[in-house]
Amino acid sequence: MSSLLIRNGWVVDPASNFEAHADVLVREGLIAQLAPAGQIAGADEVFDARNLVVAPGFVDLHVHLREPGQSHKETIATGTAAAAAGGFTSLCCMPNTDPVNDLPAITRWMLQPERGAVVNVFPIAAATVASAGERLTDFAALRREGAVAVTDDGKPILHEGVMRDALSQASLVGIPVIQHAEDTALTKGAVMNQGPRAFRMGLRGMAAEAEWKLVRRDIQLARETGAHLHVAHISTAAAIAAVREARQRGIHVTGEATPHHFAMIDDDINDYDANFKMNPPLRSRQDRDAVIAGLLEGTIDAIATDHAPHALYEKRQEFDRAPFGIIGLETALGLAFRILHAERGMALPQVVRLLTTGPASVLANTAVGARGSLRVGSPADIAIFDPAARWKFDASKSKSKSRNTPFDGWELHGRVTATLVGGRWVFRD
């Protein structure tokens, strides 16, 4: 592999608390040198990053790549291409495929070169067989094949004994249990947040209680087992308060938040457009503000997209019949810069931290933990973006196979210019 010099950029590496005008030398797929601008002699290729931010490649803890079995929605090739366009170089993909990723052979299949991935893919395996919530999968065998965590994702583990056993077993192999916190006994038939907007639309709403009650139960189980609990796409003020309190008590609990949950509220739903339908749903203004506060103060560790592609015909149904989920890999940075940085005053390094070091630290005991850094010797996974760019997202030009997004036509701040994985260009704008 040839050497590459990225020069004149504003280098931001939260992992080493580095922020300065500097040059980055890449050699043999690794970060070879980081030095003040002009101090590295040269390389086989030079990229001028003047007026651009040079950051570690983004890490996404929550992505649905849909393969195997649902390639009409997305493929590993198209999903990773969308990731590269959004500055993401590492994706942790959920197990709700067809068949469910509950066997080492399926995890192994997802990692084969034939899948066409252009960024790093880290499978998350099912915690229970077929995600049925009854019998645990073989965590150790799944981890040996590359799984970095376990979860039943959209089918939360409701049985207390099963969740306790899952936490105990995951702790033994050094990985977290990721929980989609939703008491489905309270949300049956619900399609949006419970509140005045749902009442006006004549749709059944999901109570915030369904999330925070399960979060509180799981925190107690994490305390009892000493295990690592990770709360997926946290969306309610009460659940965030529970995580904050647990962390103060030394319980190992982490959490992620999505851009749509800090960018919108339920009152933003446009008529009955199913591109605004996701789970957890868009919440109240109070909940949205609590998500932003949690990100600002560090209670929430990471921004995760919950990229959930669906075919056009699936989303073009009545709101209560359409599937949950939106795409989000190409809009995450732009929303974070607009909402968190420009509107809420979050410093540039903290935005980058939430997309890099934060998510990598959640999976610190796995291969993901080596990502999200520009330290010498680290893999040369790099995102280069223009922090001053103002642009409109055009869903029709997305590299994803799907177009289901409520952000079509939104003005976003900060745009990815180039992405490298292992020192190789995987996106150039």
Secondary structure as UniProt FT lines:
FT   STRAND          4..13
FT   HELIX           14..16
FT   STRAND          18..27
FT   TURN            28..29
FT   STRAND          30..36
FT   TURN            37..38
FT   STRAND          45..48
FT   TURN            50..51
FT   STRAND          53..56
FT   STRAND          58..63
FT   TURN            67..69
FT   TURN            71..73
FT   HELIX           76..85
FT   TURN            86..87
FT   STRAND          88..93
FT   HELIX           104..110
FT   HELIX           113..115
FT   STRAND          120..123
FT   STRAND          125..126
FT   HELIX           129..131
FT   HELIX           139..144
FT   TURN            145..146
FT   STRAND          150..151
FT   TURN            153..154
FT   HELIX           160..173
FT   STRAND          177..179
FT   HELIX           184..187
FT   TURN            188..189
FT   STRAND          192..193
FT   HELIX           196..201
FT   STRAND          205..206
FT   HELIX           209..225
FT   STRAND          229..231
FT   TURN            232..233
FT   HELIX           237..248
FT   TURN            249..250
FT   STRAND          253..257
FT   HELIX           259..263
FT   HELIX           266..268
FT   TURN            271..272
FT   HELIX           274..276
FT   HELIX           285..297
FT   STRAND          302..303
FT   HELIX           312..315
FT   TURN            319..321
FT   TURN            329..331
FT   HELIX           332..335
FT   HELIX           336..343
FT   HELIX           348..355
FT   HELIX           357..362
FT   TURN            363..365
FT   HELIX           367..370
FT   TURN            376..377
FT   STRAND          382..392
FT   HELIX           395..397
FT   TURN            406..409
FT   STRAND          411..421
FT   TURN            422..423
FT   STRAND          424..428
//
